[in-house]
Amino acid sequence: MKRKEVLIVGQGLAGTLLAFELYFAGVDVCIVNNPQKSTATRVAAGMVNPLVFKRMTKSWMVDELLPVMKKRYRQLEELLGEQFYFDLPMLKPLSEQETELWQQRKTDEKFAPFIDDIRENSPVNRVFKSHAYGIVKGSGYLKTGLFLDAAKRFFEQNEMLIEADFPSNQSNFEDHIFQNIQFDKLVFCEGHYLKTHPLFEFVRLQPAKGEVLQIYAPDLSEKYIINRRVFVLPIGDHRFKVGSTYEWKDLTDTPTEEGKFSIIERLKDLIHVDFKVEEHWAGVRPTVVDRRPVLGKHPAHEHMYLFNGLGTKGVMLAPFFATEMKNLILNGNYSVSKEVDLARFI
Ligand SMILES: Cc1cc2nc3c(=O)[nH]c(=O)nc-3n(C[C@H](O)[C@H](O)[C@H](O)COP(=O)(O)OP(=O)(O)OC[C@H]3O[C@@H](n4cnc5c(N)ncnc54)[C@H](O)[C@@H]3O)c2cc1C
């Protein structure tokens, strides 16, 4: 029988980032992942937006999250020998009212790293005429599929990955054994499957299905992410990811005609170029009712932990909170902030 200090269930963003945290800390860690189950990370556009446009505020904890995120993805790019995080400014078409608000924010020092000047004319060809255009700094995107694949190869080479379904709903694993592995600690990073996990049913998860298209638009500039009611994210070779939708009843990963139609309508409202839809995906975001991640130890089973609730912003949240999870797992006295603590649901 093999021995592992930590067994992680799920190789999405949460499980992957946590596995690397523990690996760098010298912990003997292993991941169990079921490739037949849907993985939100693979569907995600991977976009990072430091602002919340609705209220023109900064995204939650962005000043702390962004530096940690960039450092971690750069470090992993070096380790895995591939680039998967890309900085890219974002273009926000503004209404008259939004222009005023943008100008106010521009004079506020707190927004300096993220808000650039307003332009009267769109710097991107054939975007719908708007009152003005604001440029967001500090935005970018992670090629999520590329990242997961590179990480998976690393885990395989280092005998850290088992492709199997973990029977989360069958046992509390008090014997600390799965297949031929004896483990000390168990961390669940199962994304939206948490909803059916009997030991964590008290967590108020509210999963949200989302759909994304890949389009080919040879006449559209690739210098900016464009974002108004729908995002248009350049991913190279005149290809763009466009999305997304929100649906709370149908929680399958099946793309729908309604989803596609809704994205295309909003896209046509934003850009004036010909495009062809090449791909269409759907996935389920692990969103918690209070829109915060959820980290902690199970109240009754000392050896079981949870890392979930990355919601709509997994790319930015995962690196910072993976470090918090590592601290929690390795140091029994460590406490995470109340806002993200699993204890808030108990
Ligand atoms: C359409 C869409 C667009 C998005 N766009 C963005 C974006 O632009 N920017 C952003 O930051 N975020 C975005 N997100 C959100 C992002 O995808 C999530 O925050 C993040 O990927 C969640 O990661 P996770 O590891 O918690 O879950 P997942 O990525 O779903 O991973 C969970 C893993 O656990 C495995 N698993 C579950 N149960 C078991 C079991 N019992 N045994 C073995 N394996 C198991 C599954 O196979 C899966 O691989 C988007 C999501 C969607 C759906």
The ligand as an ORCA input file, in Angstrom:
! r2SCAN-3c Opt
* xyz 0 1
  C     -19.204     29.275    -19.035
  C     -18.245     29.612    -17.953
  C     -17.408     30.716    -18.103
  C     -16.505     31.055    -17.092
  N     -15.664     32.113    -17.302
  C     -14.768     32.426    -16.354
  C     -13.841     33.483    -16.578
  O     -13.827     34.119    -17.643
  N     -12.960     33.785    -15.580
  C     -12.928     33.087    -14.396
  O     -12.091     33.394    -13.540
  N     -13.784     32.061    -14.175
  C     -14.702     31.726    -15.106
  N     -15.578     30.701    -14.895
  C     -15.590     30.076    -13.552
  C     -14.489     29.029    -13.376
  O     -14.631     28.086    -14.372
  C     -14.631     28.376    -11.997
  O     -14.544     29.344    -10.984
  C     -13.515     27.355    -11.727
  O     -13.135     26.719    -12.896
  C     -13.951     26.328    -10.708
  O     -12.914     25.404    -10.504
  P     -13.108     24.135     -9.576
  O     -11.813     23.444     -9.516
  O     -13.753     24.534     -8.290
  O     -14.200     23.234    -10.327
  P     -14.068     22.392    -11.687
  O     -13.224     23.091    -12.668
  O     -15.455     22.049    -12.098
  O     -13.289     21.072    -11.270
  C     -13.867     20.072    -10.459
  C     -13.220     18.746    -10.817
  O     -13.586     17.770     -9.851
  C     -13.771     16.530    -10.504
  N     -14.635     15.699     -9.647
  C     -15.812     16.048     -9.083
  N     -16.275     15.056     -8.319
  C     -15.360     14.038     -8.399
  C     -15.287     12.735     -7.823
  N     -16.218     12.276     -6.985
  N     -14.216     11.952     -8.131
  C     -13.242     12.403     -8.961
  N     -13.277     13.638     -9.538
  C     -14.311     14.443     -9.242
  C     -14.416     16.890    -11.835
  O     -14.159     15.874    -12.788
  C     -13.657     18.189    -12.182
  O     -12.531     17.914    -12.955
  C     -16.469     30.299    -15.893
  C     -17.270     29.178    -15.759
  C     -18.154     28.827    -16.772
  C     -19.002     27.601    -16.615
*
